[in-house]
Structures are given as structure tokens and as C-alpha cells.
């Protein structure tokens, strides 16, 4: 069974660069305090790294 990551949007995307908003939309995080479960892959980790100041991650 593949590991999962629980990602929650803590800070708003308002006023952030378009690339950060695109990453958040790609992860399915479009509202503050929304939580999604994503597979633990290198691609997902890279997306989280780009917006690490806006999200909280639980394993």
C-alpha cells in the first residue's frame, strides 16, 4: 500500500505568484483550511516544497 500525505492549506493564496496558485490548484487546494490526501510521490513532494510556507503536511 502506498503512503499518503495529508496536506492542509493554512495561508491564503491571495497576493502570491501565479505559479504558487497553479501548484495549489493542481493539488486541489482552492480554499483556506481545506485538506486533501495525496500519494507520497516525488512529484507531490516537489509541489509541497514549492508552497511549503502556505501548507501544513501530515504523514
Secondary structure, DSSP 8 states (H G I E B T S, - for coil): ---EEEEEE-S--TTS-HHHHHHHHHHT--STT-EEEEE--HHHHHHHHHTTTTEEEE-
